């Protein structure tokens, strides 16, 4: 009986982590860093489970249960960086969209000591859905094993949290159904520009969970269009 119970527990654990994932590594200059060296270890680094409560402070970096010891990676403004995906499987298995935000640490504050509270976050990159008026909806991020994006050349020199999220929408037809896979890296932007990032939003606060791009049935009826959650990407194209 014990063996049977252990088998049931093991099957349950496999089901729990199946098709879930984390973002443990930064990519810079084509080099992938070691896991959790420059990315704050997230609460789900073992379980791989998503977070679903957009009103929780964990919607920032999903790291409330971990003692962060991450280092800060130097990256040049205008360069391309990224995050890798690790999980079961090691790609963005679920249909969904990607957003990347940055938040500058206040002057005199080391980014390692900055929790990202307040209206400090600006969006620098997104991968949305593709629709055609109601016949089909596709998600270009699906299957990606890493996501790369530019640090805007206009970004002022300084230390930043870089926050990535994949919003999985396969069971998002009820409130709280959307799954957020979140991680935060730490970077120091060098050779920066003189831009003024914005609009600025707070986490929690940027999402209510009722946005049409978060509370959505992607299966039936097929959405005629899709509205990406969050503010516009900075700088404007």
Phi and psi in degrees as a GROMACS rama.xvg file:
@    title "Ramachandran Plot"
@    xaxis  label "Phi"
@    yaxis  label "Psi"
@TYPE xy
-62.4782  -40.2761  UNK-2
-63.5537  -41.0362  UNK-3
-63.8844  -42.7778  UNK-4
-62.6854  -40.1171  UNK-5
-64.5324  -37.6387  UNK-6
-64.8371  -44.2227  UNK-7
-60.6289  -43.0588  UNK-8
-62.7731  -40.8021  UNK-9
-65.4132  -41.822  UNK-10
-63.3804  -40.162  UNK-11
-62.09  -39.7549  UNK-12
-65.6932  -42.3485  UNK-13
-60.9045  -43.6572  UNK-14
-63.701  -35.5665  UNK-15
-64.4766  -41.0688  UNK-16
-95.7097  -4.7712  UNK-17
-60.8483  131.036  UNK-18
63.3304  23.2314  UNK-19
-109.876  164.393  UNK-20
-161.44  166.895  UNK-21
-133.678  173.548  UNK-22
-120.855  81.7688  UNK-23
-89.8228  -12.0968  UNK-24
-131.959  144.344  UNK-25
-92.832  153.741  UNK-26
-120.6  131.077  UNK-27
-148.474  133.23  UNK-28
53.6879  36.2985  UNK-29
76.7147  2.27808  UNK-30
-106.794  133.712  UNK-31
-96.2772  125.499  UNK-32
-78.0879  169.233  UNK-33
-69.0139  156.614  UNK-34
-61.6208  131.724  UNK-35
63.2839  15.7202  UNK-36
-72.4373  -45.3477  UNK-37
-120.095  4.98792  UNK-38
-115.414  129.931  UNK-39
-63.5941  126.504  UNK-40
-62.0583  123.775  UNK-41
-88.2066  158.787  UNK-42
-55.6628  -28.2838  UNK-43
-98.9915  23.9759  UNK-44
-63.8564  -21.6412  UNK-45
-102.988  -45.2879  UNK-46
-78.5193  -27.4225  UNK-47
69.833  5.04892  UNK-48
-70.0496  145.321  UNK-49
-78.0025  168.332  UNK-50
-106.193  151.541  UNK-51
-129.4  -4.93502  UNK-52
-99.957  101.391  UNK-53
-74.7669  -7.55377  UNK-54
-90.7037  -5.58718  UNK-55
-85.7664  148.969  UNK-56
-63.6662  -17.1996  UNK-57
-68.5489  -11.2823  UNK-58
-68.3546  -13.6863  UNK-59
-69.0862  -68.7355  UNK-60
-131.149  -1.5119  UNK-61
52.6918  47.1322  UNK-62
-132.882  20.0287  UNK-63
-63.7397  -24.8294  UNK-64
-94.6302  3.10887  UNK-65
-117.44  149.656  UNK-66
-97.4014  105.233  UNK-67
-71.885  134.683  UNK-68
-131.666  24.239  UNK-69
-69.2702  148.581  UNK-70
-89.6189  175.777  UNK-71
-116.84  125.99  UNK-72
-94.3286  131.7  UNK-73
-81.714  125.581  UNK-74
-135.674  145.151  UNK-75
-86.7698  141.101  UNK-76
-57.7421  135.945  UNK-77
92.248  -10.329  UNK-78
-84.182  168.933  UNK-79
-105.592  130.523  UNK-80
-127.495  179.174  UNK-81
-170.236  177.713  UNK-82
-125.784  144.403  UNK-83
-93.9029  158.933  UNK-84
-107.432  134.745  UNK-85
-132.037  133.207  UNK-86
170.934  -148.811  UNK-87
-132.137  80.0993  UNK-88
-82.0988  178.494  UNK-89
-87.1381  56.9604  UNK-90
-158.217  170.828  UNK-91
-77.0838  81.8225  UNK-92
-68.2692  -40.758  UNK-93
-80.929  147.757  UNK-94
-65.8193  133.213  UNK-95
177.454  -172.034  UNK-96
-124.45  161.151  UNK-97
-120.059  139.12  UNK-98
-129.843  143.426  UNK-99
-125.708  126.618  UNK-100
-120.329  157.999  UNK-101
-130.227  152.269  UNK-102
-143.013  125.021  UNK-103
-83.3366  132.906  UNK-104
-67.1491  140.835  UNK-105
-58.5223  151.635  UNK-106
-53.9255  131.016  UNK-107
86.2573  -2.05704  UNK-108
-110.15  126.979  UNK-109
-69.1574  136.757  UNK-110
-59.412  -27.0953  UNK-111
-64.7506  -21.9427  UNK-112
-100.77  5.8805  UNK-113
-99.3602  125.008  UNK-114
-92.9092  -4.21357  UNK-115
78.7831  20.0207  UNK-116
-80.4033  152.687  UNK-117
96.2151  177.857  UNK-118
-81.0497  80.9088  UNK-119
-129.418  -7.64127  UNK-120
-95.9141  134.584  UNK-121
-129.546  144.722  UNK-122
-87.6483  133.207  UNK-123
-115.933  -10.2861  UNK-124
-162.783  150.777  UNK-125
-154.484  152.318  UNK-126
-125.433  111.224  UNK-127
-97.7814  -171.165  UNK-128
-93.296  161.509  UNK-129
-118.763  123.859  UNK-130
-122.975  164.849  UNK-131
-136.891  34.5308  UNK-132
92.1428  6.19085  UNK-133
123.589  -5.08789  UNK-134
-84.0754  -43.2784  UNK-135
-144.107  157.168  UNK-136
-137.038  130.857  UNK-137
-127.458  158.617  UNK-138
-127.884  97.8093  UNK-139
-57.5004  -23.4378  UNK-140
-74.3736  -18.281  UNK-141
-59.1084  130.376  UNK-142
89.1474  -6.71753  UNK-143
-67.267  137.313  UNK-144
-99.0554  -6.46503  UNK-145
-159.04  158.618  UNK-146
-128.365  121.236  UNK-147
-112.696  147.509  UNK-148
-158.294  156.05  UNK-149
-83.6069  143.553  UNK-150
-82.0233  115.093  UNK-151
-52.394  135.966  UNK-152
-63.493  -21.4862  UNK-153
-79.2434  -8.12023  UNK-154
-62.9862  125.912  UNK-155
-63.1334  148.711  UNK-156
-57.9346  139.88  UNK-157
154.993  -178.38  UNK-158
-98.1728  139.448  UNK-159
-139.103  148.451  UNK-160
-86.8959  134.774  UNK-161
-112.701  117.113  UNK-162
-110.764  125.667  UNK-163
-114.889  143.34  UNK-164
-139.635  137.767  UNK-165
-110.404  120.861  UNK-166
-98.7744  103.697  UNK-167
-81.8898  132.295  UNK-168
-117.609  14.227  UNK-169
-68.2447  -24.8244  UNK-170
-128.955  39.2138  UNK-171
-94.8548  16.0207  UNK-172
-79.4708  -9.3552  UNK-173
-123.032  154.688  UNK-174
-59.3086  132.695  UNK-175
84.9568  1.40627  UNK-176
-81.1065  -28.1808  UNK-177
-62.8953  138.071  UNK-178
-106.28  126.267  UNK-179
-105.463  119.728  UNK-180
-106.652  110.9  UNK-181
-126.716  145.081  UNK-182
-152.622  156.761  UNK-183
-129.301  125.324  UNK-184
-100.401  164.85  UNK-185
-119.597  124.881  UNK-186
-134.708  154.932  UNK-187
-114.591  114.115  UNK-188
-82.8599  125.022  UNK-189
-109.912  164.431  UNK-190
52.31  41.4888  UNK-191
-73.7269  170.012  UNK-192
-100.866  -163.845  UNK-193
-118.337  25.8152  UNK-194
-73.5626  164.808  UNK-195
-117.319  97.2005  UNK-196
-61.1125  147.183  UNK-197
166.306  172.002  UNK-198
-66.8914  152.127  UNK-199
-97.7237  138.353  UNK-200
-131.034  167.493  UNK-201
-113.103  151.874  UNK-202
-123.94  119.565  UNK-203
-72.3153  161.782  UNK-204
133.371  -35.5737  UNK-205
-66.2189  -31.2071  UNK-206
-123.05  143.792  UNK-207
-99.3662  -19.3164  UNK-208
94.8848  -10.3533  UNK-209
-102.281  3.31601  UNK-210
-58.968  145.646  UNK-211
-64.592  -17.3771  UNK-212
-91.4608  -2.66558  UNK-213
-115.041  -45.9687  UNK-214
-95.7756  96.6295  UNK-215
-156.51  141.829  UNK-216
-100.257  109.876  UNK-217
-87.5855  -3.47312  UNK-218
-99.5341  -44.5971  UNK-219
-160.167  130.738  UNK-220
-68.5746  149.589  UNK-221
-62.064  126.949  UNK-222
-59.3083  137.679  UNK-223
-74.4536  -25.2424  UNK-224
-152.249  171.713  UNK-225
-137.743  134.751  UNK-226
-109.77  115.087  UNK-227
-65.5364  130.493  UNK-228
-67.1578  150.095  UNK-229
95.2949  178.725  UNK-230
-74.4161  175.693  UNK-231
-68.4541  154.302  UNK-232
-68.6668  138.255  UNK-233
-108.482  140.513  UNK-234
-76.1018  159.745  UNK-235
-62.7198  142.583  UNK-236
